[in-house]
Amino acid sequence: MPDSQTLGLFIAATLAGVVCFRLYWILGRRTGHEPTEQPKQPSPLAAPPSVAQPVPAADVAEAVRPNAGKGLMDIQLADRSFDAARFVGGAQQAYTMIIDAFAKGDRETLRPLLAPDVMAAFDSAIEGRSEPPPALTKLLDAKIVGATLDGRQAEITVAFTAQFDAAPVTDVWTFSRDVKSRDPNWLLITTAGDMPE
C-alpha cells in the first residue's frame, strides 16, 4: 500500500494535469475568430528593395552629391543589404507613390510609408484642402544630397525635381531606417521644398 507521501504526490500530479488540460481546453483552442496578422507590404524603399529598379551604374555617381558619400559608406558597412543604386530607384518610386496617394487622399497607402508626424501633417493637408492639388506629370530628377548614420539610425536625404502641371517643383525629403531592424522599410521623416498643397 502506498505511503501518504506518495499518495499526496500522485494526487497533486493528477490535479496539475487536470488544471493544465482545462487551461489548454479554454485558452489553447482556436475559435476561428482570432485576428490574422496581415503581412506588411514592402515599400519601394525596402532594403533590399523588392520592387525598386536599380538606377543604372553610370547614373549613380550623378545621383549622389559628394558630401553624401561618407554617410552612404557608413550605412553600407552597417547594413550589407543596402545598395545606393536600388535606393535611388526606390526613392523615385516612393516619391511618385506618395505624391499620387496624397493627391487622391489615399491615407491607407500613405500610412506605412510615412513617420507618424509626417502622416499627421499630410492628413491635415488632405483634410484642409478645398480642391485637388496640381497633378504630378513627370519626375525629372532625384539626387541623394545627404546621408548619415547615427548609431543604428540611418538617414538619407533626397532632392526631387518634378513637373506639376505647368510648374516645376523641388522637394527635399529625408528617409530613415533602423539598420538593425528586421523591418526593411524606410520611412519618410521630413519634407521640405515647395510641394503643392
Backbone as ProteinMPNN parsed JSONL, in Angstrom:
{"seq_chain_A": "MPDSQTLGLFIAATLAGVVCFRLYWILGRRTGHEPTEQPKQPSPLAAPPSVAQPVPAADVAEAVRPNAGKGLMDIQLADRSFDAARFVGGAQQAYTMIIDAFAKGDRETLRPLLAPDVMAAFDSAIEGRSEPPPALTKLLDAKIVGATLDGRQAEITVAFTAQFDAAPVTDVWTFSRDVKSRDPNWLLITTAGDMPE", "coords_chain_A": {"N_chain_A": [[0.856, -1.195, 0.0], [0.631, 2.22, -0.901], [2.533, 4.82, 0.698], [1.583, 7.757, 2.63], [2.898, 10.028, 1.652], [3.608, 9.41, -0.995], [1.071, 9.019, -2.035], [0.061, 11.601, -1.74], [1.693, 13.014, -3.55], [0.882, 11.791, -5.919], [-1.811, 12.601, -6.074], [-1.463, 15.404, -6.237], [-0.084, 15.6, -8.69], [-2.031, 14.592, -10.39], [-4.049, 16.539, -10.1], [-2.638, 18.769, -11.111], [-2.34, 17.96, -13.761], [-5.027, 17.919, -14.576], [-5.68, 20.647, -14.291], [-3.897, 21.801, -16.171], [-4.874, 20.608, -18.513], [-7.455, 21.707, -18.6], [-6.822, 24.44, -18.885], [-5.575, 24.404, -21.387], [-7.758, 23.55, -22.855], [-9.508, 25.713, -22.616], [-7.975, 28.04, -23.261], [-6.232, 27.342, -25.313], [-7.445, 26.543, -27.637], [-8.441, 27.136, -31.001], [-10.822, 29.414, -32.164], [-11.609, 30.364, -34.526], [-12.029, 33.0, -34.718], [-9.805, 34.459, -34.255], [-7.663, 37.297, -34.62], [-6.104, 37.761, -37.714], [-2.767, 38.218, -38.585], [-1.815, 40.685, -40.739], [0.352, 40.539, -43.494], [3.073, 42.767, -43.755], [3.242, 45.128, -46.255], [5.909, 45.541, -48.493], [7.607, 48.609, -49.008], [8.58, 50.716, -51.798], [11.053, 51.469, -50.94], [12.137, 49.431, -49.461], [14.69, 47.499, -47.865], [16.719, 44.947, -48.813], [15.352, 46.574, -51.678], [12.41, 45.192, -53.011], [10.861, 45.783, -55.138], [11.895, 47.966, -56.342], [13.588, 49.303, -59.093], [17.003, 49.212, -59.933], [18.984, 52.158, -60.318], [20.79, 52.771, -63.288], [24.278, 51.91, -63.23], [26.029, 53.812, -64.308], [24.68, 56.122, -63.845], [24.541, 56.427, -61.118], [26.648, 57.771, -59.778], [26.164, 60.392, -60.573], [23.795, 60.745, -59.302], [24.344, 61.058, -56.665], [25.395, 63.367, -54.343], [28.681, 64.64, -53.628], [29.165, 65.169, -50.85], [27.574, 63.344, -49.581], [28.712, 60.905, -49.721], [30.383, 59.693, -47.66], [28.544, 59.194, -45.591], [26.839, 57.373, -46.89], [28.614, 55.274, -47.241], [29.064, 54.558, -44.563], [26.492, 53.641, -43.912], [26.299, 51.479, -45.657], [28.292, 49.805, -44.6], [27.147, 49.208, -42.151], [24.825, 47.954, -42.881], [24.706, 45.424, -44.875], [22.989, 44.812, -46.926], [22.256, 47.131, -48.09], [22.045, 49.178, -50.964], [23.063, 51.712, -52.994], [22.257, 52.339, -55.617], [19.857, 50.906, -55.931], [18.466, 52.122, -53.883], [18.118, 54.781, -54.812], [16.527, 54.268, -57.055], [14.315, 53.151, -55.734], [13.574, 55.354, -54.171], [12.672, 57.133, -56.109], [10.382, 55.778, -57.011], [8.957, 55.689, -54.616], [8.513, 58.403, -54.179], [6.775, 59.162, -56.317], [4.654, 57.452, -55.716], [3.855, 58.357, -53.162], [3.182, 61.045, -53.681], [1.087, 60.66, -55.504], [-0.748, 59.228, -53.903], [-1.208, 61.155, -51.948], [-2.447, 63.148, -53.494], [-4.804, 61.817, -54.133], [-5.877, 61.523, -51.678], [-5.436, 59.172, -50.339], [-5.087, 57.65, -47.616], [-4.486, 55.128, -46.601], [-2.523, 54.06, -48.251], [-0.516, 55.911, -47.776], [0.088, 55.719, -45.018], [1.875, 53.458, -44.184], [4.229, 54.367, -45.28], [5.082, 56.724, -44.208], [6.491, 58.56, -41.441], [4.955, 58.93, -38.184], [4.498, 61.735, -37.454], [4.815, 63.025, -39.897], [2.816, 61.788, -41.34], [0.647, 62.799, -39.945], [0.816, 65.502, -40.672], [0.412, 65.336, -43.467], [-2.157, 64.249, -43.444], [-3.596, 66.316, -42.256], [-3.27, 68.265, -44.226], [-4.633, 67.073, -46.352], [-7.188, 66.961, -45.281], [-7.743, 69.679, -45.004], [-7.749, 70.888, -47.518], [-9.438, 72.477, -50.256], [-9.685, 71.948, -52.889], [-8.454, 69.684, -55.442], [-4.887, 68.994, -55.453], [-2.241, 70.24, -57.677], [-1.42, 68.082, -60.418], [1.094, 65.557, -60.573], [3.153, 65.443, -63.281], [5.581, 64.577, -64.3], [8.516, 63.038, -63.027], [11.507, 64.541, -62.805], [14.147, 64.42, -61.823], [16.267, 62.917, -59.324], [18.265, 63.151, -56.558], [20.658, 62.028, -54.18], [21.352, 63.949, -51.513], [22.337, 64.039, -49.003], [23.529, 61.987, -46.301], [23.52, 60.102, -43.365], [24.652, 58.199, -40.518], [23.598, 57.47, -37.412], [24.379, 55.858, -34.74], [22.278, 53.207, -34.774], [20.531, 54.298, -36.511], [19.82, 55.202, -39.724], [19.851, 57.894, -42.035], [18.769, 59.287, -45.034], [18.852, 61.848, -47.34], [17.023, 63.105, -50.015], [16.854, 64.995, -52.958], [14.266, 65.903, -54.975], [13.292, 66.712, -58.246], [10.528, 67.773, -59.939], [7.829, 67.869, -62.316], [4.887, 69.573, -62.018], [1.821, 69.787, -63.34], [1.993, 72.756, -64.86], [4.139, 73.77, -63.512], [7.487, 73.57, -62.35], [8.853, 71.778, -59.571], [10.747, 71.541, -56.564], [11.476, 69.213, -54.173], [12.704, 68.308, -50.987], [13.346, 65.519, -49.339], [13.656, 63.477, -46.437], [14.559, 60.222, -45.592], [14.342, 57.505, -43.286], [15.75, 54.755, -41.426], [16.097, 52.047, -39.138], [18.97, 50.341, -39.12], [19.432, 47.862, -38.031], [17.038, 46.699, -37.711], [14.456, 44.257, -38.337], [12.5, 45.054, -39.988], [12.341, 46.024, -43.251], [11.698, 48.439, -44.383], [12.021, 51.889, -45.291], [11.196, 54.99, -43.806], [9.525, 58.039, -44.559], [10.632, 60.883, -43.046], [10.984, 63.661, -42.88], [9.956, 66.549, -44.721], [10.638, 69.043, -47.131], [10.635, 72.032, -49.108], [8.846, 73.022, -52.041], [6.409, 71.582, -52.334], [3.269, 71.164, -53.819], [0.274, 72.117, -52.142]], "CA_chain_A": [[0.0, 0.0, 0.0], [1.48, 3.401, -0.95], [2.513, 5.653, 1.884], [0.812, 9.002, 2.469], [3.657, 10.994, 0.855], [3.455, 9.006, -2.393], [-0.32, 9.279, -2.396], [-0.069, 13.064, -1.873], [2.326, 13.401, -4.816], [0.025, 11.312, -7.007], [-2.993, 13.477, -6.13], [-1.014, 16.719, -6.724], [0.224, 15.458, -10.116], [-3.312, 14.447, -11.088], [-4.685, 17.86, -10.11], [-1.89, 19.623, -12.041], [-2.704, 17.521, -15.107], [-6.398, 18.374, -14.858], [-5.63, 22.105, -14.474], [-3.244, 22.08, -17.464], [-5.792, 20.216, -19.581], [-8.536, 22.7, -18.642], [-6.273, 25.676, -19.445], [-5.423, 24.19, -22.829], [-9.092, 23.467, -23.454], [-10.122, 27.045, -22.636], [-7.127, 29.069, -23.87], [-5.405, 26.891, -26.417], [-8.213, 26.172, -28.824], [-8.76, 28.191, -31.962], [-12.263, 29.563, -32.335], [-11.898, 30.864, -35.869], [-12.221, 34.452, -34.639], [-8.547, 35.119, -33.911], [-7.241, 38.243, -35.661], [-4.979, 37.294, -38.519], [-1.789, 39.273, -38.8], [-1.65, 40.987, -42.142], [1.751, 40.759, -43.825], [3.388, 44.15, -44.073], [3.628, 45.286, -47.65], [7.161, 46.277, -48.621], [7.552, 49.847, -49.771], [9.64, 50.74, -52.804], [12.329, 51.727, -50.28], [12.546, 48.319, -48.616], [16.117, 47.227, -48.014], [16.891, 45.388, -50.192], [14.047, 46.79, -52.268], [11.946, 44.066, -53.809], [10.181, 46.256, -56.342], [12.614, 49.103, -56.921], [14.568, 49.008, -60.134], [18.208, 49.991, -59.676], [19.418, 53.164, -61.275], [21.991, 52.272, -63.966], [25.524, 52.238, -62.529], [26.619, 55.04, -64.848], [23.937, 57.285, -63.347], [24.571, 56.51, -59.661], [27.579, 58.831, -59.368], [25.496, 61.677, -60.77], [22.64, 60.811, -58.411], [24.827, 61.213, -55.293], [26.279, 64.511, -54.114], [29.918, 64.191, -52.978], [29.139, 65.236, -49.386], [26.788, 62.228, -49.048], [29.459, 59.67, -49.919], [30.823, 59.056, -46.413], [27.358, 58.669, -44.913], [26.388, 56.178, -47.601], [29.572, 54.213, -46.929], [28.773, 54.118, -43.195], [25.253, 52.866, -43.957], [26.63, 50.218, -46.338], [29.059, 48.971, -43.666], [26.242, 48.776, -41.084], [23.762, 47.145, -43.468], [25.296, 44.894, -46.108], [21.978, 44.713, -47.974], [21.993, 48.451, -48.669], [22.618, 49.428, -52.283], [22.701, 53.093, -53.344], [21.538, 52.369, -56.899], [18.485, 50.484, -55.681], [17.816, 53.121, -53.045], [17.686, 55.899, -55.661], [15.377, 53.782, -57.819], [13.189, 53.04, -54.805], [13.164, 56.704, -53.781], [11.885, 57.689, -57.213], [9.07, 55.143, -56.978], [8.269, 56.115, -53.395], [8.073, 59.785, -54.366], [5.579, 59.199, -57.168], [3.581, 56.769, -54.995], [3.384, 59.226, -52.079], [2.517, 62.207, -54.278], [-0.175, 60.193, -56.068], [-1.652, 58.915, -52.793], [-1.567, 62.436, -51.341], [-3.407, 63.801, -54.382], [-6.074, 61.092, -54.063], [-6.333, 61.424, -50.292], [-5.352, 57.754, -50.014], [-4.341, 57.553, -46.357], [-4.04, 53.751, -46.386], [-1.239, 53.907, -48.946], [0.464, 56.803, -47.156], [0.418, 55.414, -43.614], [3.089, 52.663, -43.954], [5.399, 54.994, -45.899], [5.404, 57.981, -43.53], [6.608, 58.618, -39.992], [3.677, 59.417, -37.646], [4.296, 63.188, -37.516], [4.645, 63.386, -41.316], [1.476, 61.33, -41.685], [-0.296, 63.758, -39.36], [0.857, 66.711, -41.496], [-0.253, 65.021, -44.735], [-3.574, 64.063, -43.15], [-4.152, 67.65, -42.038], [-3.324, 68.947, -45.523], [-5.717, 66.445, -47.113], [-8.451, 67.371, -44.656], [-7.978, 71.115, -45.104], [-7.78, 71.462, -48.866], [-10.771, 72.644, -50.837], [-9.652, 71.449, -54.262], [-7.317, 68.772, -55.633], [-3.604, 69.651, -55.728], [-1.758, 70.031, -59.048], [-1.018, 66.702, -60.691], [2.473, 65.261, -60.962], [3.195, 64.993, -64.675], [6.832, 63.859, -64.568], [9.644, 63.181, -62.109], [12.63, 64.898, -63.671], [15.465, 64.107, -61.274], [16.355, 62.567, -57.908], [19.666, 63.09, -56.133], [20.957, 61.911, -52.753], [22.11, 65.153, -51.148], [22.873, 63.886, -47.656], [23.375, 60.655, -45.71], [24.188, 59.981, -42.072], [24.339, 57.047, -39.676], [23.741, 57.826, -36.002], [24.105, 54.597, -34.057], [21.577, 52.271, -35.668], [19.563, 55.029, -37.332], [20.331, 55.763, -40.973], [19.006, 58.901, -42.669], [19.202, 59.666, -46.378], [18.07, 62.973, -47.856], [16.948, 63.086, -51.47], [16.231, 66.154, -53.604], [13.486, 65.52, -56.155], [12.803, 67.771, -59.12], [9.381, 67.201, -60.634], [6.945, 68.781, -63.036], [3.498, 69.504, -61.597], [1.083, 70.546, -64.341], [2.884, 73.647, -65.608], [5.168, 74.351, -62.639], [8.493, 72.665, -61.786], [8.876, 71.786, -58.106], [11.852, 70.821, -55.927], [11.185, 68.728, -52.82], [13.828, 67.67, -50.305], [12.757, 64.579, -48.392], [14.593, 62.629, -45.699], [14.058, 58.899, -45.253], [15.097, 56.952, -42.16], [15.563, 53.334, -41.119], [16.978, 51.384, -38.18], [19.672, 49.358, -39.956], [19.439, 46.558, -37.367], [15.667, 46.228, -37.611], [14.009, 43.283, -39.324], [11.619, 45.758, -40.921], [13.229, 46.536, -44.29], [11.185, 49.665, -44.977], [12.454, 53.233, -44.916], [10.067, 55.9, -43.615], [9.72, 59.461, -44.828], [10.562, 61.521, -41.717], [10.868, 65.111, -43.028], [9.776, 67.08, -46.061], [10.886, 70.478, -47.298], [10.551, 72.425, -50.506], [7.617, 73.707, -52.438], [5.403, 70.629, -52.771], [1.949, 71.784, -53.853], [-0.636, 71.727, -51.064]], "C_chain_A": [[0.884, 1.235, 0.0], [1.388, 4.206, 0.323], [1.817, 6.984, 1.58], [1.553, 10.029, 1.613], [3.514, 10.683, -0.637], [2.045, 9.307, -2.887], [-0.551, 10.774, -2.589], [0.527, 13.557, -3.178], [1.462, 12.992, -5.999], [-1.188, 12.216, -7.185], [-2.614, 14.851, -6.683], [-0.731, 16.67, -8.22], [-1.06, 15.348, -10.924], [-4.025, 15.789, -11.2], [-3.984, 18.8, -11.097], [-2.227, 19.271, -13.486], [-4.082, 18.005, -15.503], [-6.406, 19.881, -15.125], [-5.01, 22.457, -15.819], [-4.171, 21.749, -18.625], [-6.911, 21.249, -19.727], [-8.035, 24.015, -19.253], [-6.093, 25.545, -20.956], [-6.79, 24.213, -23.509], [-9.721, 24.848, -23.61], [-9.302, 28.035, -23.451], [-6.449, 28.63, -25.156], [-6.153, 26.543, -27.683], [-8.446, 27.382, -29.708], [-10.265, 28.23, -32.151], [-12.631, 29.974, -33.749], [-12.093, 32.361, -35.895], [-10.942, 35.187, -34.258], [-8.187, 36.104, -35.007], [-6.046, 37.678, -36.412], [-4.051, 38.458, -38.793], [-1.581, 39.469, -40.295], [-0.172, 41.183, -42.451], [1.985, 42.199, -44.24], [3.874, 44.24, -45.509], [4.944, 46.047, -47.733], [6.959, 47.552, -49.427], [8.624, 49.782, -50.856], [11.021, 50.949, -52.187], [12.71, 50.622, -49.304], [14.015, 48.039, -48.877], [16.366, 45.74, -47.806], [15.542, 45.528, -50.869], [13.642, 45.633, -53.165], [11.304, 44.532, -55.105], [10.932, 47.391, -57.029], [13.6, 48.639, -57.978], [15.82, 49.833, -59.872], [18.438, 51.03, -60.759], [20.661, 52.621, -61.962], [23.265, 52.776, -63.302], [26.128, 53.544, -63.012], [25.947, 56.273, -64.289], [24.042, 57.463, -61.842], [25.472, 57.637, -59.189], [26.933, 60.201, -59.51], [24.324, 61.851, -59.825], [23.035, 60.988, -56.949], [25.738, 62.424, -55.213], [27.503, 64.051, -53.348], [29.857, 64.186, -51.452], [28.313, 64.111, -48.757], [27.563, 60.921, -49.075], [29.849, 58.957, -48.642], [29.646, 58.446, -45.664], [26.838, 57.4, -45.563], [27.316, 54.996, -47.33], [29.333, 53.661, -45.524], [27.524, 53.233, -43.159], [25.514, 51.505, -44.592], [27.387, 49.265, -45.408], [28.157, 48.414, -42.56], [25.169, 47.831, -41.598], [24.229, 46.67, -44.838], [24.285, 44.781, -47.244], [21.714, 46.053, -48.661], [22.741, 48.618, -49.989], [22.138, 50.801, -52.755], [21.892, 53.162, -54.631], [20.084, 51.966, -56.704], [17.756, 51.503, -54.818], [17.3, 54.287, -53.886], [16.477, 55.489, -56.499], [14.133, 53.667, -56.958], [12.666, 54.392, -54.374], [12.302, 57.35, -54.86], [10.474, 57.101, -57.211], [8.274, 55.586, -55.757], [7.728, 57.532, -53.548], [6.778, 59.844, -55.182], [4.391, 58.53, -56.468], [2.978, 57.675, -53.922], [2.635, 60.431, -52.641], [1.15, 61.815, -54.833], [-1.19, 59.907, -54.968], [-2.118, 60.187, -52.096], [-2.634, 63.143, -52.179], [-4.784, 63.145, -54.296], [-6.659, 61.063, -52.659], [-6.324, 59.992, -49.787], [-4.471, 57.549, -48.781], [-3.793, 56.154, -46.122], [-2.705, 53.48, -47.079], [-0.166, 54.729, -48.255], [0.979, 56.281, -45.814], [1.679, 54.569, -43.445], [4.359, 53.278, -44.525], [5.908, 56.209, -45.126], [5.576, 57.784, -42.029], [5.328, 59.242, -39.441], [3.467, 60.924, -37.744], [4.128, 63.675, -38.954], [3.262, 62.963, -41.777], [0.432, 62.3, -41.155], [-0.352, 65.037, -40.192], [0.152, 66.486, -42.835], [-1.759, 64.899, -44.526], [-4.261, 65.41, -42.963], [-4.29, 68.409, -43.355], [-4.448, 68.386, -46.39], [-7.068, 66.926, -46.598], [-8.782, 68.829, -44.944], [-8.092, 71.678, -46.513], [-9.201, 71.49, -49.426], [-10.837, 72.168, -52.279], [-8.441, 70.549, -54.432], [-6.026, 69.53, -55.92], [-3.214, 69.459, -57.187], [-1.244, 68.61, -59.235], [0.457, 66.616, -61.052], [2.458, 64.745, -62.392], [4.469, 64.21, -64.978], [7.838, 64.114, -63.461], [10.885, 63.385, -62.958], [13.975, 64.406, -63.148], [15.344, 63.729, -59.807], [17.824, 62.411, -57.56], [19.753, 62.911, -54.626], [21.85, 63.086, -52.382], [22.676, 65.081, -49.733], [22.624, 62.48, -47.146], [24.16, 60.614, -44.406], [23.781, 58.669, -41.411], [24.639, 57.452, -38.246], [23.359, 56.603, -35.188], [23.508, 53.615, -35.041], [20.697, 52.986, -36.682], [20.226, 55.666, -38.55], [19.332, 56.788, -41.498], [19.613, 59.264, -44.019], [18.265, 60.745, -46.893], [18.173, 63.005, -49.37], [16.255, 64.351, -51.955], [15.562, 65.674, -54.882], [13.116, 66.778, -56.938], [11.709, 67.154, -59.977], [8.578, 68.29, -61.321], [5.519, 68.527, -62.56], [2.688, 70.403, -62.515], [2.062, 71.441, -65.086], [4.08, 74.122, -64.786], [6.173, 73.303, -62.172], [8.585, 72.851, -60.267], [10.12, 71.046, -57.643], [11.442, 70.487, -54.495], [12.432, 68.079, -52.267], [13.243, 66.826, -49.176], [13.844, 63.748, -47.727], [13.894, 61.333, -45.287], [14.944, 58.312, -44.162], [14.761, 55.481, -41.96], [16.559, 52.9, -40.059], [17.651, 50.233, -38.93], [19.74, 47.971, -39.318], [18.038, 45.961, -37.25], [15.374, 45.174, -38.669], [13.078, 43.912, -40.341], [12.496, 46.409, -41.986], [12.838, 47.917, -44.825], [11.815, 50.927, -44.409], [11.208, 54.098, -44.791], [10.465, 57.316, -43.988], [9.546, 60.204, -43.511], [10.508, 63.038, -41.782], [10.67, 65.467, -44.496], [10.07, 68.57, -46.045], [10.792, 70.776, -48.776], [9.189, 73.037, -50.788], [6.597, 72.728, -53.021], [4.045, 71.29, -52.763], [1.072, 71.257, -52.736], [-1.974, 71.273, -51.626]], "O_chain_A": [[1.806, 1.317, 0.811], [0.335, 4.282, 0.957], [1.507, 7.292, 0.429], [0.917, 10.821, 0.919], [3.323, 11.59, -1.446], [1.85, 9.786, -4.004], [-1.278, 11.176, -3.498], [-0.053, 14.414, -3.844], [1.321, 13.743, -6.964], [-1.553, 12.558, -8.31], [-3.344, 15.411, -7.501], [-1.094, 17.595, -8.947], [-1.178, 15.928, -12.003], [-4.544, 16.137, -12.26], [-4.641, 19.539, -11.829], [-2.381, 20.153, -14.331], [-4.29, 18.451, -16.632], [-7.054, 20.345, -16.064], [-5.529, 23.314, -16.535], [-4.255, 22.498, -19.598], [-7.274, 21.622, -20.842], [-8.741, 24.635, -20.048], [-6.418, 26.462, -21.71], [-6.967, 24.802, -24.575], [-10.385, 25.125, -24.608], [-9.859, 28.791, -24.247], [-6.126, 29.464, -26.002], [-5.53, 26.272, -28.71], [-8.624, 28.501, -29.228], [-10.907, 27.188, -32.284], [-13.799, 29.942, -34.135], [-12.3, 32.943, -36.959], [-10.97, 36.384, -33.973], [-8.371, 35.812, -36.189], [-5.097, 37.18, -35.808], [-4.486, 39.542, -39.181], [-1.219, 38.54, -41.017], [0.502, 41.927, -41.738], [1.195, 42.78, -44.984], [4.791, 43.53, -45.922], [5.085, 47.097, -47.105], [6.222, 47.563, -50.413], [9.478, 48.895, -50.836], [12.038, 50.651, -52.814], [13.522, 50.848, -48.408], [14.527, 48.305, -49.965], [16.23, 45.285, -46.67], [14.664, 44.69, -50.663], [14.434, 45.155, -53.977], [11.213, 43.767, -56.065], [10.633, 47.735, -58.173], [14.353, 47.689, -57.767], [15.721, 51.032, -59.613], [18.137, 50.823, -61.934], [21.522, 52.056, -61.288], [23.331, 53.924, -62.863], [26.681, 54.304, -62.217], [26.545, 57.348, -64.25], [23.68, 58.518, -61.321], [25.097, 58.387, -58.288], [27.131, 61.074, -58.665], [23.897, 62.977, -59.567], [22.166, 61.061, -56.08], [26.737, 62.505, -55.929], [27.397, 63.164, -52.501], [30.43, 63.301, -50.816], [28.34, 63.935, -47.539], [27.112, 59.927, -48.507], [29.67, 57.743, -48.534], [29.732, 57.324, -45.164], [26.442, 56.46, -44.875], [26.864, 53.858, -47.205], [29.39, 52.45, -45.311], [27.494, 52.212, -42.472], [25.005, 50.489, -44.116], [27.15, 48.058, -45.428], [28.364, 47.296, -42.087], [24.658, 47.0, -40.847], [24.162, 47.402, -45.825], [24.675, 44.667, -48.406], [21.034, 46.109, -49.686], [23.909, 48.249, -50.113], [20.936, 51.023, -52.898], [20.95, 53.948, -54.733], [19.181, 52.605, -57.245], [16.559, 51.725, -54.999], [16.168, 54.733, -53.697], [15.522, 56.253, -56.641], [13.035, 54.031, -57.38], [11.458, 54.574, -54.224], [11.321, 58.03, -54.558], [9.492, 57.823, -57.387], [7.07, 55.828, -55.844], [6.619, 57.83, -53.103], [5.812, 60.494, -54.784], [3.255, 58.982, -56.607], [1.758, 57.759, -53.781], [1.574, 60.796, -52.135], [0.171, 62.541, -54.659], [-2.354, 60.293, -55.077], [-3.279, 60.294, -51.7], [-3.605, 63.672, -51.639], [-5.807, 63.825, -54.376], [-7.796, 60.633, -52.462], [-7.109, 59.634, -48.909], [-3.269, 57.308, -48.892], [-2.739, 56.004, -45.504], [-1.861, 52.755, -46.551], [0.98, 54.29, -48.158], [2.168, 56.391, -45.515], [2.514, 54.928, -42.614], [5.453, 52.768, -44.282], [7.026, 56.672, -45.354], [4.901, 56.955, -41.418], [4.671, 60.006, -40.147], [2.367, 61.363, -38.083], [3.388, 64.626, -39.207], [2.604, 63.69, -42.521], [-0.552, 62.592, -41.833], [-1.428, 65.599, -40.4], [-0.614, 67.338, -43.287], [-2.545, 65.389, -45.338], [-5.372, 65.622, -43.449], [-5.28, 69.104, -43.584], [-5.136, 69.136, -47.082], [-7.967, 67.252, -47.373], [-9.949, 69.185, -45.108], [-8.491, 72.83, -46.685], [-10.037, 70.645, -49.108], [-11.925, 72.003, -52.831], [-7.494, 70.637, -53.65], [-6.053, 70.584, -56.555], [-3.786, 68.611, -57.871], [-0.697, 68.012, -58.309], [0.998, 67.481, -61.742], [1.827, 63.729, -62.685], [4.46, 63.295, -65.802], [8.005, 65.245, -63.006], [11.268, 62.511, -63.736], [14.844, 64.02, -63.93], [14.421, 64.171, -59.123], [18.542, 61.633, -58.188], [19.02, 63.556, -53.875], [22.97, 63.205, -52.879], [23.417, 65.971, -49.315], [21.631, 61.849, -47.509], [25.315, 61.035, -44.349], [22.724, 58.106, -41.697], [25.784, 57.742, -37.9], [22.179, 56.333, -34.966], [24.148, 53.235, -36.022], [20.175, 52.363, -37.606], [21.077, 56.547, -38.425], [18.12, 56.583, -41.419], [20.813, 59.515, -44.131], [17.045, 60.583, -46.884], [19.265, 62.941, -49.935], [15.206, 64.735, -51.438], [16.212, 65.109, -55.761], [12.683, 67.777, -56.363], [11.924, 66.147, -60.652], [8.639, 69.464, -60.956], [5.001, 67.417, -62.68], [2.835, 71.625, -62.488], [2.878, 70.948, -65.864], [4.952, 74.81, -65.316], [5.776, 72.259, -61.654], [8.413, 73.957, -59.757], [10.513, 70.046, -58.244], [11.104, 71.372, -53.709], [13.144, 67.378, -52.986], [12.717, 67.349, -48.194], [14.826, 63.364, -48.363], [12.802, 61.343, -44.719], [16.144, 58.581, -44.113], [13.663, 55.02, -42.273], [17.715, 53.321, -40.067], [16.993, 49.271, -39.326], [20.074, 47.001, -39.997], [17.872, 44.849, -36.75], [15.958, 45.185, -39.753], [12.884, 43.373, -41.431], [13.318, 47.265, -41.659], [13.566, 48.498, -45.63], [12.102, 51.021, -43.216], [10.27, 53.96, -45.576], [11.599, 57.737, -43.76], [8.469, 60.178, -42.915], [10.032, 63.666, -40.836], [11.154, 64.774, -45.391], [9.787, 69.266, -45.07], [10.862, 69.868, -49.605], [8.489, 73.502, -49.889], [5.995, 72.995, -54.061], [3.692, 71.93, -51.772], [1.123, 70.069, -52.416], [-2.87, 70.906, -50.866]]}, "name": "protein", "num_of_chains": 1, "seq": "MPDSQTLGLFIAATLAGVVCFRLYWILGRRTGHEPTEQPKQPSPLAAPPSVAQPVPAADVAEAVRPNAGKGLMDIQLADRSFDAARFVGGAQQAYTMIIDAFAKGDRETLRPLLAPDVMAAFDSAIEGRSEPPPALTKLLDAKIVGATLDGRQAEITVAFTAQFDAAPVTDVWTFSRDVKSRDPNWLLITTAGDMPE"}
